[in-house]
Amino acid sequence: MLDVTPLTTAVDALADRLRAMPQSALRRGASARALELARDLADRAQRLEEPDRPPRELPDAGLFAVGDQVAVAGHDLAEALRADGTPRALADAVERVATAARSLS
């Protein structure tokens, strides 16, 4: 089993940061960038869990929910990687979260 702690730690930190952001920052693009990340994480999880089914798009639940969407999608991916992932796939996901976090600075 793969240790997915680096991914869950990064996802939780980013989700907390998004939840604490002011509305003005979310409206200036942080929410859109975070939703893009959440959709990417959800897509990766679905491809691992259901490789024969096309992934479904994560809906836009609004700028105040995007932190939760990142957290849920990230934890879903972590569980999928724990069961069927590779170290490379885990490293790619962690880097994707780190890149998204840097883009919010």
Secondary structure, 3 states (H helix, E strand, C coil): CCCCHHHHHHHHHHHHHHHHCCHHHHHHHHHHHHHHHHHHHHHHHHHHHCCCCCCCCCCCCCCCCHHHHHHHHHHHHHHHHHHHCCHHHHHHHHHHHHHHHHHCC
